Amino acid sequence: MKDEKDILFFLVDDDALFLKALEIDFSQSSQSVIKTFATGELCLESIGQNPDIIVLDYHLNGVDKEAINGLETLDRIKAAFPEMPVIMLSSQDSIDVAVNCMKHKAFDYIVKSETAFLRLQKAITAIFKTQKLEKTLNWYMDRM
């Protein structure tokens, strides 16, 4: 159950071990509700719960070759909820992959590594700061 101060995270990854590790890290570090999904399709089925942040794997069809990949999932999320912050994760340390994710409107791209969770925390902090600045700016613009 999500209350006013809880943050709803969707964690989406077909790597069950990495997904569980992320879930444990998030549950220990913040006041949050965490929902995990092994496929983009499962995430999209629950998108109506309006998560605060989605952490999405770039390759989601590693186990099920018929599953949609991370970029297609990202595109579908952004088509329905353009303002929803999505952080892409991948084991690929490639500038081309990172640029492609950003072109598809990801908030950030993080390489899976031993420092991935720390980088995720920084990206999440940046998301909340950006949202706060946007609210403040909108408040001032409405008064002009």
C-alpha positions as CSV (number, residue, x, y, z in Angstrom):
1,M,0.0,0.0,0.0
2,K,1.4,3.4,-1.0
3,D,0.9,6.3,1.4
4,E,1.7,10.0,0.8
5,K,5.4,9.8,1.7
6,D,6.2,6.5,0.0
7,I,7.9,6.4,-3.3
8,L,6.6,3.8,-5.8
9,F,9.4,2.3,-7.8
10,F,8.9,-0.1,-10.7
11,L,12.0,-2.2,-11.2
12,V,12.0,-4.0,-14.5
13,D,14.7,-6.6,-15.4
14,D,14.8,-10.1,-16.8
15,D,17.9,-10.9,-14.7
16,A,16.3,-12.3,-11.6
17,L,19.4,-12.0,-9.4
18,F,20.1,-8.4,-10.3
19,L,16.4,-7.6,-9.9
20,K,16.4,-9.1,-6.4
21,A,19.6,-7.2,-5.5
22,L,18.0,-3.9,-6.6
23,E,14.9,-4.6,-4.7
24,I,16.8,-5.3,-1.5
25,D,19.0,-2.2,-2.0
26,F,15.9,0.0,-2.5
27,S,14.0,-1.5,0.3
28,Q,16.8,-0.8,2.8
29,S,17.6,2.7,1.7
30,S,14.4,4.6,1.4
31,Q,10.7,4.9,2.4
32,S,9.4,3.2,-0.7
33,V,7.1,0.6,-2.2
34,I,8.8,-1.6,-4.8
35,K,7.2,-3.5,-7.5
36,T,9.4,-5.8,-9.6
37,F,8.7,-7.1,-13.1
38,A,10.6,-9.6,-15.3
39,T,9.2,-8.2,-18.6
40,G,8.2,-5.0,-20.1
41,E,4.7,-6.3,-20.8
42,L,4.1,-7.0,-17.0
43,C,5.3,-3.5,-16.2
44,L,3.0,-2.0,-18.8
45,E,0.1,-3.9,-17.4
46,S,0.6,-2.2,-14.0
47,I,1.5,1.3,-15.3
48,G,-1.8,2.6,-14.1
49,Q,-0.5,2.4,-10.6
50,N,1.4,5.6,-11.5
51,P,4.9,4.8,-10.3
52,D,7.1,7.7,-9.2
53,I,10.2,6.2,-11.0
54,I,10.8,3.3,-13.3
55,V,14.2,1.6,-13.5
56,L,14.2,-0.3,-16.8
57,D,16.6,-2.8,-18.3
58,Y,17.7,-2.1,-21.8
59,H,17.6,-5.8,-22.9
60,L,14.4,-7.4,-21.5
61,N,14.2,-10.3,-24.0
62,G,17.1,-12.3,-22.7
63,V,15.0,-15.0,-21.2
64,D,11.9,-14.7,-23.4
65,K,12.9,-13.9,-27.0
66,E,9.3,-12.9,-27.8
67,A,9.2,-10.3,-25.0
68,I,9.5,-6.6,-25.9
69,N,12.8,-5.0,-25.2
70,G,13.6,-2.1,-22.9
71,L,13.5,0.6,-25.6
72,E,10.1,-0.5,-26.9
73,T,8.8,-0.6,-23.3
74,L,10.3,2.9,-22.8
75,D,8.5,4.2,-25.9
76,R,5.2,2.8,-24.8
77,I,5.6,4.3,-21.3
78,K,6.5,7.7,-22.8
79,A,3.6,7.5,-25.2
80,A,1.1,7.1,-22.4
81,F,2.9,9.1,-19.7
82,P,5.4,11.5,-21.2
83,E,6.5,13.0,-17.9
84,M,7.1,9.7,-16.1
85,P,10.8,9.4,-15.2
86,V,12.5,6.3,-16.5
87,I,16.1,5.4,-15.8
88,M,17.6,2.8,-18.2
89,L,20.0,0.2,-17.1
90,S,22.2,-2.0,-19.2
91,S,25.3,-4.2,-18.9
92,Q,26.5,-2.5,-22.1
93,D,29.0,0.2,-21.5
94,S,28.4,1.8,-24.9
95,I,28.0,5.5,-25.7
96,D,25.7,4.5,-28.7
97,V,23.3,2.6,-26.4
98,A,23.3,5.5,-23.9
99,V,22.6,8.1,-26.6
100,N,19.9,5.9,-28.1
101,C,18.2,5.7,-24.6
102,M,18.3,9.4,-24.2
103,K,16.9,9.9,-27.7
104,H,14.0,7.7,-26.5
105,K,13.5,10.2,-23.6
106,A,15.0,8.2,-20.8
107,F,15.9,10.4,-17.8
108,D,19.3,8.7,-17.5
109,Y,21.3,5.7,-18.5
110,I,23.3,3.7,-16.0
111,V,25.7,0.8,-16.7
112,K,25.2,-2.3,-14.5
113,S,28.2,-2.5,-12.3
114,E,29.2,-2.5,-8.6
115,T,28.5,1.2,-8.4
116,A,25.1,1.0,-10.3
117,F,23.0,1.4,-7.1
118,L,24.9,4.5,-6.0
119,R,24.5,6.0,-9.5
120,L,20.8,5.1,-9.3
121,Q,20.5,7.0,-6.0
122,K,22.1,10.1,-7.5
123,A,19.8,9.9,-10.6
124,I,16.7,9.5,-8.4
125,T,17.8,12.5,-6.3
126,A,18.2,14.5,-9.6
127,I,14.7,13.5,-10.7
128,F,13.1,14.8,-7.5
129,K,15.1,18.0,-7.6
130,T,14.1,18.5,-11.2
131,Q,10.4,17.9,-10.4
132,K,10.6,20.3,-7.5
133,L,12.2,23.0,-9.7
134,E,9.5,22.4,-12.4
135,K,6.7,22.8,-9.8
136,T,8.2,26.0,-8.5
137,L,8.7,27.4,-12.0
138,N,5.2,26.5,-12.9
139,W,3.9,28.1,-9.7
140,Y,5.7,31.4,-10.6
141,M,4.6,31.2,-14.3
142,D,1.0,30.8,-13.2
143,R,1.2,34.1,-11.3
144,M,2.6,36.2,-14.1
